[in-house]
Structures are given as C-alpha cells and as structure tokens.
Amino acid sequence: MRSILKKSCLVLTATMMLASCKKFDEINQDPFAANGDQVQTEYFLNNAIVGAQQDPGLSERMFILYWVVGGRALQDEDGDTFSRGGFVDDWASAYYGQSSTWQNNATSAITVGTEQMAKGTSKPYTSNLVQVARIWRAYLMSEFSDTFGPMPINGFQGTNPEYSDVKTVYYHVLSELKDASSKLDVSVVNPSIPDLKKWDPAYGYDYAKWRKFANSLRMRLAMRLSEVDAQKAQSEFEDAAKGGDFIKDASEMFSVQESQGWDPLSSVFRRESSWMGLPISATYNNLAVNLGSVKSADQLGASFQSAIKPADYLGQRYFDQFTTKTNDPMAGYWLDGLPNVIDPRAYKIFSIPGNTTDPNYPAIGDSFTTFTGPLKDASGATVKTLNAKNTWNAKADGNWGNKVARNQPIVTNGVKPLLNMVYRGGTNRRVFFGPWETYFLMAEAGVRGWASPVPAQTAYETGIAKSFEYFGTSANLSTYTSSTSYNRAGTSVAWNHTAEPGNTHTMNYQDGITGANGTVSVAYAKNDLYQSGSVRNDHLTKIITQKYLAQVPWLPLETWNDHRRLGLPFFENPAVEEPMANLPDLNASNYMTASIKFLPQRVQYPSNLKNSNQAGYNQAVSALGGADAVLTPLWWAKH
C-alpha cells in the first residue's frame, strides 16, 4: 500500500499545480515561509481553490485515509491504520506541504491585489478578489488547523513563521471572515472580456454567493467553539446569522466540478484506484438501519423483494468468525439479506453487493465482483460459505485477531455496500458546504438558546429536506420526518419524539452454522461520550445524527469535527480481539465503554516540519498542550 502511495508522487509532478510534490522533500525550507511564487498575478486564487480539491495522490493520503476514517464516513481500508491510532508520516507531509502551497497562493492573491490598489493599477473588481481570497484562505486555515492543530497565522512573510495555538487561529479566522465579507461589494459587475468568472470554479466570482459562504462558514466555525468558549461561539454565530445572508439552497452551495483525469479536480474518491473498495462504515450502518420508517420494499425493485428481512430480525450469528469485542450493536452478527427499514439516502450512496447490473455499481475492471467467501473454524476447516449478494453489512474497524483468518468475506470488498460511481466517477461536484449544514447549525443554535433566524424545529426539518433534495429522496420526506422508529443507536427522526428507547430490545436471529432460530436481547448503543450514555434521543442527538447522514460522503472532516466536539453521533469502538499498540487504553475489559482515548483526535505533524523549523515545531507542540500524538485532543474538542 505505502509503495503505491510513494509512486503516486512521481505521477503528480506532471501537472503545474502539483510541482509542490517536490517541495515535500525539501526539508530545509518551511513551506509557510515566503518564496518566489509570490510574484504572481491574482489568478493564484484560482490555483488555491483548484489545488484544494486534492489530486488522487493527495486525496488518498489525507481525505480517505485520515479524514474519512476520523469522521467514520467509510471503513478504514488501509489495514485499519488511523482507526487504530496509527500514523504514516508521508501521508501527513503530502497534505501539510500542499495545503501550505494553497494558503501561499491565496496570500499571494491578497498581496498582489493590495499592492495594485495602492499603486492605482487595480481593476474595479480587484478589491473583491482580495476579499474572496481572504475568505478562501480562512477556510484553508480552518481545514489545516482542524487536521493538525496549532499553525502559523503569519506565514509567507519571508522567514520561518511562529505557530499560534488553536484558539488564536480560530479567533483570527473568524475575524477575517467577518471583515472580508463586510468589504465585498456585491454591486460590482465583472467584465465579460477577459472572462473573470472562469477563474473561480466554485461561484464564478458571484460576490453575493461568496458572502453567503463566508457567513455560513463563520457559523460553522463559531459553533466549533461551543464546548470550550461558549460566549465567543454564541456572539460570533449570532452576528453571522442575524442578517439571514447565508447558504440556504442548492444554488448557493459551495461546490467544485470534479474531472475524470489525474489532476487536482479528479474525483476525490479516486475513480482510477480499482483496489480501493470504499465500503460503508459500521457507524453509518448503525445510524441508518431502521431510521425513518421508509421500507426497503418501497425503495427497491422486484428483484430485491425476496431478500428483505423482517423488522425484528437481527441476522445470522457467527461468534467464532465475527468480532464480538466492540460496542458495535451488530457485533457477532451477519445480516443475510437487506434491512426492512433504512434511511433512503443509504441506497443512493452505496451499492448493494452483487447488483452489478446497476451502472453505478463500482465494478472498476473486474474489481469488487466477488460476493462469496468461506468461514472457517479454529482448525482452518470451512464450515460455511457466505453469499453476500443482496445483503447489507459493514465491518467494524480495529484488530480482529485470528478471526480475520476465519472470515474471508469480511475482508472482501464485494461483500459490503461500496461507495457507488455517482461519487467516484468524476462527474459530480465536490461539496464543501451544503445548505443542509446551515440549517442544522441553526437548529443546534436554537437548542442552545442562541438567537437564530429560524426556529430549531423548523431548521432541523429544513436541513433534512435540503439533504433529501440533494440525494433525490424527497418523496420519502413526510414519512421520514414523522418517524418514531429507533436506529441501532436508539435515535429516531421525529422532532417531538424524544422518548428514550430503553436499554435493550428483543430481536430474532439464526445460528449461522446450525440454522437454529432464537431470540436475543440486543442493547441499543450506549454513548458514554454524551450525557454519560444516559441519553440517546434528545434534540441535539437528532440534529447531529441527521447532520452526519447529510454530510456523507463529501464532508468527513466535518463529521469528525462534530464527534470530537460533542461525542455525537455514536461511533463504535475499534474491535479489540487483540491489543493495539497505538490504543493502549482500549482492552478486552472496557470495549463496551466509549472514550476519546479509543478514537483518533488529530493528525501528527510530519517529520519535515521538525527538520525545516525546529523552533516552530516546538512552538506548535507547546501550543497544542500535549504530545504531538494522534490521541491528543485539540483545544475545541470534547475532553
């Protein structure tokens, strides 16, 4: 795996934007120091936006193997590295180097534009370009800080920069967003010759939309401080939201068209990478199954009807082949069919195993078309062959110990629902901020008692509606929003249904080896990170559950951020059939208890930071307030 990643850097040098790949190895220069690239035009802003889409080599390293895993959007596919608390230096260095280049590009646009205005050589729109560059740089800084933690806010000034703590970074970014958005002149008309809008792949330099993005982004970042700096969070949020000038519908969404090539605009989910299955995560599965009262029978065609299981059926039990040492409610069980009820967005995002006649099934070449596999006993003898066609299962990350050798299907991508070609084919637009998020932020603000333009319930239900509109499931909206059925985490959809589900519920199952039927008392997931595990169905849990489901697959960094901030929604623990060196506190005696010590909290700084700027590295670690380690929480995260 890692050799594949290293080779990809050679391919990336073929494009102008990715020439910075070389700079990752230039350990004697901190990338946040200024360089000759600053003597460029305002079109560096275009490079800053395009580059941040992440070319296939970078998206594999950071987006998929760190953010996706941290945010539980998909299964951890690289040997359960980050989900086990592991860290790979070259993955981190790739993003660190390129993100600093994007920030440098944005800073260059600001510097050159400001100089042009001072000299009297600017265009009527130059001031607006400077403000847009400030807004985009603010986003890039938040993305970088949410990944690593402390960072420079005074980079690219010609010397090695000083590293600021996360609180200082956030205060700076919030200030930048407020000031830049206030200085945008939305009355400016851009010239058609030269065609300025082609240099902005997100909004075509529609300044009104950039202001909406700035305000929605400010609302997002203000909410990030809710657990550690509530007064600042509230004041910033209310100020950004008070005018109602934020992202409200699909036409205002911040998104960028992907391409089908090997370049920064290529699909962030790597269309070309046929070895990467991108399976559904156990987290998504637990939140989606039985949520919303929309039946699979009403979502799927005739060929799937016989595979749909009763609502009170858990699945087949295989305690000797499936991990049982995790608080995943499905631990030890395999659903030998399709769920009776599931969030309708699930079938839009993920493929059903074996459904290769669907043009969106990710059968890239001959990959992901193996749907059967043997289960073995402790002696190595085959005791059962599982057929995964028309089934719906997810693998909990972690260390499965010797059960991996007994369970060929669970490590075969074709037996699990996979991210379909709608999202990996390079024909979609990568979403950075959707209207649903604005409404879920307002719903949370309402629950907190903050002033908001939209009441909490209305905002919550509108957020769901905007997400359903995006995924094409609006026909199910009424049934869904009125549903009182509980998912595996014990959460329902209906706003006014806050009754707790109790601790357990009775389900039917079948012994997978003998075929004997039985009943079992199944525990709803207990989330000790939120309200000490005593609450599963209050308004905040509903909001963040829906926000998570709406953000998958495009915004895994945000689902990770919400979980680090609140402990919501429920994330199952990594399986611990055997101990994991990088998660020393998780063991066979406490795997049913949720703890931040069991989950990755940040990405470590790459080694080339130490090599290029030892003093800056020391500042960064000091400002972090803990060891430069995966398990050290960020300042705003839940402690």
C-alpha positions as CSV (number, residue, x, y, z in Angstrom):
1,M,0.0,0.0,0.0
2,R,2.6,2.5,1.0
3,S,4.8,1.8,-2.0
4,I,1.8,2.6,-4.2
5,L,1.4,5.9,-2.4
6,K,5.0,6.8,-2.8
7,K,4.9,6.1,-6.5
8,S,1.9,8.4,-7.0
9,C,4.1,11.4,-6.2
10,L,6.1,10.8,-9.4
11,V,2.9,10.9,-11.4
12,L,1.7,14.1,-9.7
13,T,4.7,16.1,-10.9
14,A,3.2,16.0,-14.4
15,T,0.9,19.0,-13.6
16,M,1.8,22.6,-12.8
17,M,-0.1,22.7,-9.5
18,L,1.5,19.6,-8.2
19,A,5.0,20.7,-8.7
20,S,4.9,21.3,-5.0
21,C,5.2,17.5,-4.5
22,K,8.9,18.1,-4.9
23,K,8.8,20.6,-2.0
24,F,7.7,17.9,0.4
25,D,11.2,16.6,0.4
26,E,12.9,20.0,0.7
27,I,13.3,19.7,4.4
28,N,15.4,22.8,4.8
29,Q,12.6,25.1,3.9
30,D,9.4,25.5,6.0
31,P,6.6,25.7,3.4
32,F,5.0,28.6,5.4
33,A,7.9,30.8,4.7
34,A,7.6,33.1,1.6
35,N,9.1,32.1,-1.8
36,G,9.3,33.3,-5.3
37,D,5.8,32.1,-6.1
38,Q,4.5,35.3,-4.6
39,V,5.4,37.4,-7.6
40,Q,2.4,36.1,-9.5
41,T,-1.0,37.5,-10.5
42,E,-4.3,37.5,-8.8
43,Y,-5.1,34.2,-10.6
44,F,-3.2,32.4,-7.8
45,L,-6.6,32.4,-6.2
46,N,-7.8,30.0,-8.8
47,N,-4.8,27.8,-8.0
48,A,-5.7,28.0,-4.3
49,I,-9.2,26.8,-5.0
50,V,-8.4,24.1,-7.6
51,G,-5.4,22.7,-5.7
52,A,-7.6,22.2,-2.6
53,Q,-9.8,19.7,-4.4
54,Q,-6.9,17.3,-3.8
55,D,-5.4,15.3,-6.6
56,P,-5.8,11.5,-6.4
57,G,-2.4,11.0,-4.7
58,L,-3.2,13.5,-2.0
59,S,-6.9,12.7,-1.6
60,E,-5.9,9.0,-1.0
61,R,-3.5,10.1,1.7
62,M,-5.4,12.8,3.6
63,F,-9.1,12.8,2.5
64,I,-9.6,9.0,2.5
65,L,-7.0,7.6,4.9
66,Y,-7.3,10.3,7.6
67,W,-10.5,12.4,7.3
68,V,-12.8,9.7,6.1
69,V,-11.6,7.4,8.9
70,G,-11.7,10.0,11.6
71,G,-15.2,11.0,10.5
72,R,-16.4,7.4,10.0
73,A,-17.8,8.2,6.6
74,L,-16.4,4.9,5.2
75,Q,-14.5,1.9,6.5
76,D,-10.8,2.3,7.2
77,E,-9.2,0.4,4.2
78,D,-5.5,0.7,4.9
79,G,-5.1,-2.1,7.4
80,D,-7.1,-0.1,10.0
81,T,-4.2,2.3,10.4
82,F,-5.7,5.6,11.6
83,S,-8.7,3.9,13.3
84,R,-6.1,2.1,15.4
85,G,-4.4,5.3,16.4
86,G,-1.7,4.8,13.8
87,F,0.1,7.5,11.8
88,V,2.0,7.5,8.5
89,D,4.4,10.3,8.1
90,D,4.4,10.7,4.3
91,W,0.6,10.9,4.2
92,A,0.7,13.8,6.6
93,S,3.6,15.5,4.8
94,A,1.8,15.4,1.5
95,Y,-1.1,17.4,2.8
96,Y,1.0,19.7,5.0
97,G,3.1,20.7,2.0
98,Q,0.3,21.2,-0.5
99,S,-2.1,23.0,1.9
100,S,0.7,25.5,2.7
101,T,1.0,26.0,-1.1
102,W,-2.7,26.7,-1.4
103,Q,-2.5,29.2,1.5
104,N,0.5,30.7,-0.1
105,N,-1.4,31.1,-3.4
106,A,-4.3,32.8,-1.5
107,T,-1.9,35.1,0.3
108,S,-0.2,36.0,-3.0
109,A,-3.6,37.0,-4.4
110,I,-4.2,39.2,-1.4
111,T,-0.7,40.7,-1.5
112,V,-0.6,41.4,-5.2
113,G,-4.2,42.8,-5.3
114,T,-3.5,45.0,-2.3
115,E,-0.3,46.3,-4.0
116,Q,-2.2,47.1,-7.2
117,M,-4.8,49.1,-5.3
118,A,-2.1,51.0,-3.5
119,K,-0.4,51.8,-6.8
120,G,-3.6,52.8,-8.5
121,T,-3.3,49.9,-11.1
122,S,-6.1,47.8,-9.8
123,K,-9.3,46.9,-11.7
124,P,-12.9,47.7,-10.4
125,Y,-13.1,44.1,-9.1
126,T,-9.7,43.8,-7.5
127,S,-10.8,44.7,-4.0
128,N,-13.5,42.0,-4.2
129,L,-10.9,39.4,-5.3
130,V,-8.8,40.3,-2.3
131,Q,-11.8,39.7,0.0
132,V,-12.6,36.4,-1.7
133,A,-9.0,35.3,-1.3
134,R,-9.2,36.2,2.4
135,I,-12.4,34.2,2.8
136,W,-10.9,31.2,1.0
137,R,-7.7,31.4,3.0
138,A,-9.8,31.4,6.2
139,Y,-11.4,28.2,5.1
140,L,-8.0,26.7,4.2
141,M,-6.6,27.7,7.6
142,S,-9.6,26.1,9.4
143,E,-9.2,22.9,7.4
144,F,-5.4,22.8,8.2
145,S,-5.9,23.6,11.9
146,D,-8.7,21.0,12.3
147,T,-6.3,18.4,11.0
148,F,-3.1,19.2,12.9
149,G,-3.9,21.9,15.5
150,P,-1.7,24.9,16.1
151,M,-0.4,26.6,12.9
152,P,1.0,29.9,11.7
153,I,-1.3,32.8,11.1
154,N,1.6,35.0,9.8
155,G,3.0,32.6,7.2
156,F,4.7,33.5,3.9
157,Q,6.4,36.7,5.3
158,G,10.0,35.7,4.3
159,T,11.1,34.0,7.5
160,N,10.1,30.8,9.3
161,P,6.8,31.6,11.0
162,E,5.6,31.5,14.5
163,Y,3.0,28.9,15.4
164,S,-0.2,30.0,17.2
165,D,-2.4,27.9,19.4
166,V,-5.8,26.8,18.1
167,K,-7.7,29.4,20.0
168,T,-5.7,32.2,18.4
169,V,-6.1,30.6,14.9
170,Y,-9.9,30.4,15.3
171,Y,-10.2,34.0,16.6
172,H,-8.1,35.2,13.6
173,V,-10.1,33.2,11.1
174,L,-13.4,34.4,12.5
175,S,-12.2,38.0,12.4
176,E,-11.0,37.6,8.8
177,L,-14.4,36.2,7.7
178,K,-16.3,39.0,9.3
179,D,-14.1,41.7,7.9
180,A,-13.7,40.3,4.4
181,S,-17.4,39.6,3.9
182,S,-18.3,43.1,5.1
183,K,-16.0,44.6,2.4
184,L,-17.3,42.6,-0.5
185,D,-19.1,45.0,-2.9
186,V,-21.8,42.8,-4.4
187,S,-22.8,45.6,-6.9
188,V,-19.6,45.2,-8.8
189,V,-20.2,43.8,-12.3
190,N,-17.4,41.7,-13.7
191,P,-16.2,42.1,-17.2
192,S,-17.0,39.5,-19.8
193,I,-13.7,40.1,-21.6
194,P,-11.5,38.9,-20.1
195,D,-13.9,36.3,-18.7
196,L,-13.2,36.6,-15.0
197,K,-15.7,34.1,-13.8
198,K,-13.8,31.1,-15.3
199,W,-11.1,31.6,-12.7
200,D,-13.5,30.8,-9.9
201,P,-14.6,27.1,-10.2
202,A,-16.9,27.5,-7.2
203,Y,-19.1,30.6,-7.8
204,G,-17.7,32.2,-11.0
205,Y,-17.0,35.3,-8.8
206,D,-20.6,35.8,-7.8
207,Y,-19.8,38.0,-4.9
208,A,-23.2,37.6,-3.3
209,K,-22.7,33.9,-3.1
210,W,-19.2,34.4,-1.6
211,R,-20.7,36.5,1.1
212,K,-23.2,33.8,1.9
213,F,-20.4,31.2,2.0
214,A,-18.4,33.5,4.4
215,N,-21.3,33.8,6.8
216,S,-22.2,30.1,6.7
217,L,-18.5,29.3,7.2
218,R,-18.4,31.7,10.1
219,M,-21.4,30.0,11.6
220,R,-19.7,26.6,11.3
221,L,-16.5,27.8,12.9
222,A,-18.3,29.7,15.7
223,M,-20.2,26.5,16.6
224,R,-16.9,24.7,16.8
225,L,-16.1,26.7,20.0
226,S,-19.4,25.8,21.7
227,E,-17.9,23.5,24.3
228,V,-14.9,25.5,25.3
229,D,-15.6,29.1,24.6
230,A,-19.4,29.4,24.7
231,Q,-19.7,33.2,24.9
232,K,-17.4,33.7,21.9
233,A,-19.2,31.0,20.0
234,Q,-22.6,32.5,20.6
235,S,-21.6,36.1,19.8
236,E,-19.9,35.1,16.5
237,F,-22.7,32.8,15.5
238,E,-25.5,35.3,16.1
239,D,-23.6,38.1,14.4
240,A,-23.0,35.9,11.3
241,A,-26.6,34.6,11.2
242,K,-28.6,37.8,12.1
243,G,-28.9,39.1,8.5
244,G,-30.1,35.8,7.0
245,D,-27.4,36.2,4.3
246,F,-26.1,32.6,4.3
247,I,-26.3,29.5,2.2
248,K,-30.0,28.5,2.0
249,D,-30.4,26.3,-1.1
250,A,-28.7,24.2,-3.7
251,S,-27.9,27.1,-6.0
252,E,-25.8,28.7,-3.3
253,M,-23.9,25.5,-2.3
254,F,-20.1,25.8,-2.3
255,S,-19.0,23.0,-4.6
256,V,-16.5,22.4,-7.4
257,Q,-16.9,20.3,-10.5
258,E,-14.7,17.2,-10.5
259,S,-13.0,15.8,-13.5
260,Q,-12.2,12.3,-14.8
261,G,-8.5,12.9,-15.2
262,W,-5.5,12.6,-12.9
263,D,-5.3,16.2,-11.7
264,P,-6.4,18.3,-8.7
265,L,-10.0,18.2,-10.0
266,S,-10.1,14.4,-10.3
267,S,-12.7,12.6,-8.2
268,V,-11.6,12.9,-4.6
269,F,-12.7,9.3,-4.2
270,R,-10.2,8.1,-6.8
271,R,-12.1,6.7,-9.7
272,E,-8.9,5.2,-11.1
273,S,-8.0,3.3,-7.9
274,S,-9.6,-0.1,-8.6
275,W,-8.1,-1.7,-5.5
276,M,-9.9,0.7,-3.1
277,G,-13.4,-0.5,-2.5
278,L,-14.6,2.4,-0.2
279,P,-17.0,0.3,1.9
280,I,-19.8,1.6,4.1
281,S,-18.7,2.2,7.7
282,A,-20.2,0.4,10.7
283,T,-21.1,3.9,12.1
284,Y,-23.1,4.9,9.1
285,N,-24.8,1.5,9.0
286,N,-25.8,1.6,12.7
287,L,-27.3,5.1,12.3
288,A,-29.1,4.4,9.1
289,V,-30.7,1.0,9.6
290,N,-34.3,1.2,11.0
291,L,-34.2,5.0,10.9
292,G,-37.1,6.9,9.3
293,S,-39.7,4.2,8.7
294,V,-39.1,4.1,5.0
295,K,-39.2,0.4,4.0
296,S,-36.7,-1.2,1.7
297,A,-39.7,-2.8,-0.1
298,D,-40.8,0.7,-1.2
299,Q,-37.3,1.8,-2.3
300,L,-36.1,-1.2,-4.3
301,G,-37.3,-3.1,-7.3
302,A,-38.9,-6.5,-7.7
303,S,-35.6,-8.4,-7.8
304,F,-34.7,-7.4,-4.3
305,Q,-38.0,-8.1,-2.5
306,S,-37.3,-11.6,-1.5
307,A,-34.0,-10.5,0.2
308,I,-35.7,-8.1,2.5
309,K,-35.8,-9.3,6.1
310,P,-38.4,-8.8,8.8
311,A,-38.0,-5.7,11.0
312,D,-37.4,-7.9,14.1
313,Y,-34.7,-10.0,12.5
314,L,-31.1,-9.3,13.6
315,G,-29.3,-11.7,11.3
316,Q,-27.1,-14.8,11.5
317,R,-24.9,-15.3,14.5
318,Y,-21.2,-16.2,13.9
319,F,-19.4,-15.6,17.2
320,D,-16.3,-17.6,16.2
321,Q,-15.8,-15.7,12.9
322,F,-17.0,-12.2,13.6
323,T,-15.6,-9.9,16.2
324,T,-17.5,-9.6,19.4
325,K,-15.1,-7.3,21.3
326,T,-16.6,-4.0,20.3
327,N,-19.6,-2.0,21.3
328,D,-21.0,-2.2,17.7
329,P,-24.6,-3.4,18.2
330,M,-24.1,-5.8,15.3
331,A,-21.0,-7.4,16.8
332,G,-21.0,-11.2,16.0
333,Y,-23.9,-11.0,13.5
334,W,-24.3,-11.0,9.7
335,L,-27.5,-9.7,8.1
336,D,-28.1,-12.3,5.4
337,G,-30.4,-10.0,3.4
338,L,-31.5,-6.4,3.2
339,P,-32.8,-4.4,6.2
340,N,-36.5,-3.9,6.5
341,V,-36.2,-0.2,7.1
342,I,-33.2,2.0,6.2
343,D,-32.6,5.7,5.7
344,P,-33.4,6.2,2.0
345,R,-30.1,8.1,1.3
346,A,-28.2,4.9,2.0
347,Y,-29.2,3.2,-1.2
348,K,-28.4,6.4,-3.1
349,I,-24.8,6.5,-1.8
350,F,-23.8,2.8,-1.5
351,S,-24.2,-0.1,-3.8
352,I,-26.0,-3.3,-2.9
353,P,-23.5,-6.3,-3.1
354,G,-24.0,-8.2,-6.3
355,N,-26.0,-5.6,-8.0
356,T,-23.6,-5.4,-11.0
357,T,-26.3,-4.6,-13.5
358,D,-26.6,-1.1,-11.9
359,P,-24.5,1.2,-14.0
360,N,-23.4,2.9,-10.8
361,Y,-22.0,-0.2,-9.2
362,P,-18.3,0.3,-8.8
363,A,-17.1,-2.6,-10.8
364,I,-13.9,-1.0,-12.0
365,G,-12.4,-3.5,-14.3
366,D,-13.1,-6.9,-12.6
367,S,-12.8,-5.5,-9.1
368,F,-15.4,-5.8,-6.3
369,T,-17.3,-8.6,-8.1
370,T,-16.5,-11.4,-5.7
371,F,-19.5,-11.8,-3.4
372,T,-18.9,-15.2,-1.7
373,G,-16.3,-16.5,0.7
374,P,-15.6,-19.2,3.3
375,L,-16.0,-19.1,7.0
376,K,-13.6,-21.4,8.9
377,D,-13.3,-22.8,12.3
378,A,-10.3,-22.7,14.6
379,S,-8.7,-25.6,12.8
380,G,-9.0,-24.0,9.4
381,A,-11.8,-26.1,8.1
382,T,-14.5,-24.4,6.1
383,V,-17.8,-24.5,8.0
384,K,-19.9,-22.2,5.8
385,T,-19.7,-20.3,2.5
386,L,-21.4,-16.9,2.8
387,N,-23.1,-15.5,-0.2
388,A,-23.3,-11.7,0.1
389,K,-25.4,-11.0,-2.9
390,N,-28.3,-8.7,-1.8
391,T,-27.1,-8.4,1.8
392,W,-26.2,-5.3,3.8
393,N,-23.3,-5.4,6.3
394,A,-20.4,-3.3,7.5
395,K,-17.1,-4.2,9.1
396,A,-16.1,-2.6,12.4
397,D,-12.6,-1.3,12.2
398,G,-9.9,-2.5,14.6
399,N,-8.0,-5.7,15.4
400,W,-10.0,-8.8,14.6
401,G,-7.1,-11.1,15.7
402,N,-7.3,-14.6,14.4
403,K,-10.9,-14.1,13.3
404,V,-9.7,-12.4,10.1
405,A,-8.2,-15.8,9.0
406,R,-11.5,-17.4,9.7
407,N,-13.6,-14.9,7.8
408,Q,-12.7,-14.3,4.2
409,P,-15.9,-12.5,3.3
410,I,-15.5,-9.6,5.8
411,V,-12.1,-8.6,4.2
412,T,-13.6,-8.9,0.6
413,N,-14.8,-5.5,-0.6
414,G,-17.5,-7.0,-2.8
415,V,-19.4,-8.4,0.2
416,K,-20.1,-4.9,1.6
417,P,-22.0,-1.9,0.2
418,L,-19.5,0.2,-1.6
419,L,-19.5,3.9,-2.5
420,N,-21.0,4.0,-5.9
421,M,-19.9,5.6,-9.1
422,V,-22.0,8.7,-8.6
423,Y,-19.4,9.9,-6.1
424,R,-16.3,8.3,-7.5
425,G,-16.7,8.7,-11.3
426,G,-15.5,12.3,-11.6
427,T,-18.8,13.6,-13.0
428,N,-20.1,15.2,-9.8
429,R,-19.4,18.4,-7.9
430,R,-17.4,18.0,-4.7
431,V,-19.3,19.7,-1.9
432,F,-17.6,21.9,0.7
433,F,-20.7,23.5,2.2
434,G,-24.3,22.5,1.6
435,P,-27.5,24.3,2.6
436,W,-28.4,21.4,5.0
437,E,-25.4,22.3,7.2
438,T,-26.5,25.9,7.6
439,Y,-29.9,24.7,8.8
440,F,-28.5,22.1,11.2
441,L,-26.3,24.7,12.7
442,M,-29.3,27.0,13.3
443,A,-31.1,24.0,14.8
444,E,-28.3,23.5,17.2
445,A,-28.1,27.2,18.0
446,G,-31.8,27.1,18.8
447,V,-31.4,24.2,21.2
448,R,-28.6,26.1,22.9
449,G,-30.9,29.1,23.3
450,W,-29.0,31.3,20.9
451,A,-30.7,33.8,18.7
452,S,-31.3,32.3,15.3
453,P,-33.3,33.5,12.2
454,V,-35.1,30.1,12.0
455,P,-36.6,28.2,15.0
456,A,-34.9,25.0,16.0
457,Q,-37.5,22.5,14.8
458,T,-38.1,24.3,11.5
459,A,-34.3,24.5,10.9
460,Y,-33.9,20.8,11.8
461,E,-36.7,19.7,9.4
462,T,-35.5,22.0,6.7
463,G,-32.0,20.6,7.0
464,I,-33.4,17.1,6.4
465,A,-35.4,18.4,3.5
466,K,-32.4,20.0,1.8
467,S,-30.4,16.8,2.2
468,F,-33.2,14.7,0.8
469,E,-33.5,17.2,-2.1
470,Y,-29.8,16.7,-2.8
471,F,-30.0,12.9,-2.8
472,G,-33.2,12.7,-4.7
473,T,-35.3,11.2,-1.9
474,S,-37.8,13.9,-1.3
475,A,-40.7,11.6,-2.0
476,N,-40.0,9.9,1.3
477,L,-39.7,13.1,3.4
478,S,-43.0,13.2,5.1
479,T,-42.8,9.5,6.2
480,Y,-39.2,10.1,7.4
481,T,-39.7,13.2,9.4
482,S,-42.7,11.9,11.3
483,S,-41.0,8.6,12.1
484,T,-40.6,7.4,15.7
485,S,-38.6,4.2,14.9
486,Y,-35.2,3.9,16.6
487,N,-32.0,3.2,14.8
488,R,-29.4,0.9,16.4
489,A,-28.1,3.8,18.4
490,G,-31.6,4.4,19.9
491,T,-32.3,7.7,18.0
492,S,-35.5,8.5,16.0
493,V,-36.2,11.2,13.5
494,A,-39.4,13.0,14.6
495,W,-38.6,16.2,16.4
496,N,-41.3,15.9,19.0
497,H,-40.5,12.2,19.7
498,T,-37.9,12.4,22.5
499,A,-38.9,9.3,24.4
500,E,-35.9,7.2,25.2
501,P,-35.8,3.7,23.7
502,G,-34.8,1.8,26.8
503,N,-31.6,-0.1,27.0
504,T,-32.5,-3.2,25.0
505,H,-34.9,-4.6,22.5
506,T,-35.7,-8.2,21.6
507,M,-34.7,-9.5,18.1
508,N,-34.8,-12.8,16.3
509,Y,-31.7,-14.4,15.0
510,Q,-30.5,-17.6,13.4
511,D,-27.4,-19.6,14.3
512,G,-25.4,-19.3,11.1
513,I,-23.8,-22.8,11.4
514,T,-26.7,-24.9,12.7
515,G,-29.6,-23.0,11.3
516,A,-31.3,-23.0,14.7
517,N,-33.5,-20.0,15.4
518,G,-33.6,-18.0,18.6
519,T,-34.2,-14.6,20.2
520,V,-31.7,-12.3,21.8
521,S,-31.9,-9.1,23.9
522,V,-29.9,-6.5,21.9
523,A,-28.6,-3.4,23.6
524,Y,-29.0,0.0,21.9
525,A,-25.6,1.6,21.6
526,K,-24.5,3.3,24.8
527,N,-22.6,6.5,24.0
528,D,-20.7,7.4,27.2
529,L,-19.2,10.5,25.4
530,Y,-22.6,12.2,25.5
531,Q,-24.5,12.7,28.7
532,S,-22.6,9.8,30.3
533,G,-24.5,7.4,28.0
534,S,-27.9,8.1,29.6
535,V,-29.4,10.0,26.6
536,R,-29.9,8.6,23.1
537,N,-32.8,10.6,21.6
538,D,-32.8,14.2,22.6
539,H,-32.9,17.1,20.2
540,L,-29.1,17.6,19.9
541,T,-28.5,13.9,19.2
542,K,-31.2,14.0,16.5
543,I,-29.6,17.1,14.9
544,I,-26.1,15.7,14.8
545,T,-27.2,12.3,13.6
546,Q,-29.0,14.0,10.7
547,K,-26.1,16.3,10.1
548,Y,-23.8,13.3,9.9
549,L,-26.1,11.4,7.4
550,A,-26.3,14.6,5.3
551,Q,-22.6,15.2,5.2
552,V,-21.6,11.7,4.0
553,P,-19.8,11.2,1.7
554,W,-18.4,14.7,0.9
555,L,-17.6,16.2,4.3
556,P,-15.9,13.6,6.5
557,L,-13.7,16.3,8.2
558,E,-16.9,17.9,9.5
559,T,-18.4,14.6,10.8
560,W,-15.1,14.1,12.6
561,N,-15.1,17.6,13.9
562,D,-18.7,17.2,15.3
563,H,-17.7,14.0,17.0
564,R,-14.6,15.4,18.5
565,R,-16.5,18.5,19.7
566,L,-19.6,16.7,21.1
567,G,-19.1,13.0,21.1
568,L,-22.0,12.8,18.7
569,P,-23.2,10.8,16.8
570,F,-22.4,7.4,18.2
571,F,-19.1,6.0,17.0
572,E,-18.5,2.3,17.8
573,N,-15.1,1.4,19.3
574,P,-12.5,-0.4,17.2
575,A,-12.6,-4.1,17.7
576,V,-10.1,-5.3,20.2
577,E,-9.8,-9.1,19.7
578,E,-6.1,-8.5,20.3
579,P,-4.5,-5.4,21.9
580,M,-3.5,-2.5,19.7
581,A,-0.2,-0.7,20.5
582,N,-1.4,2.7,19.5
583,L,-4.7,2.4,21.5
584,P,-3.2,1.1,24.8
585,D,-6.2,2.1,26.9
586,L,-8.7,0.0,24.9
587,N,-8.8,-3.6,26.0
588,A,-10.9,-6.6,26.5
589,S,-12.3,-5.4,29.8
590,N,-13.6,-1.9,28.6
591,Y,-14.6,-2.1,24.9
592,M,-18.2,-1.6,25.8
593,T,-17.4,1.9,27.2
594,A,-16.9,4.9,24.9
595,S,-13.8,7.1,25.5
596,I,-11.9,9.7,23.5
597,K,-8.8,7.6,24.3
598,F,-10.1,5.0,21.9
599,L,-10.5,7.3,18.9
600,P,-8.1,9.4,16.8
601,Q,-8.1,13.1,17.7
602,R,-5.8,14.7,15.2
603,V,-3.0,14.1,12.7
604,Q,0.6,14.3,13.9
605,Y,2.9,16.9,12.4
606,P,5.1,15.5,9.6
607,S,8.7,15.0,10.3
608,N,9.8,17.5,7.8
609,L,8.4,20.3,10.0
610,K,11.0,19.4,12.6
611,N,13.7,19.3,10.0
612,S,12.8,22.6,8.5
613,N,11.8,24.6,11.5
614,Q,12.7,23.0,14.9
615,A,11.7,26.2,16.8
616,G,8.4,26.3,15.0
617,Y,7.7,22.7,15.7
618,N,8.5,23.2,19.4
619,Q,6.1,26.2,19.4
620,A,3.4,24.1,17.8
621,V,3.7,21.2,20.3
622,S,3.8,23.6,23.2
623,A,0.6,25.4,21.9
624,L,-1.0,22.0,21.4
625,G,-0.9,21.4,25.1
626,G,0.0,17.8,24.8
627,A,2.2,15.4,23.0
628,D,2.4,15.5,19.2
629,A,0.3,12.4,19.0
630,V,-2.8,11.1,17.3
631,L,-4.7,10.8,20.6
632,T,-4.0,14.4,21.8
633,P,-7.3,16.4,21.6
634,L,-7.5,19.8,20.0
635,W,-8.4,22.8,22.1
636,W,-12.1,22.9,21.0
637,A,-12.6,19.2,21.2
638,K,-14.6,17.4,23.8
639,H,-12.5,16.4,26.8
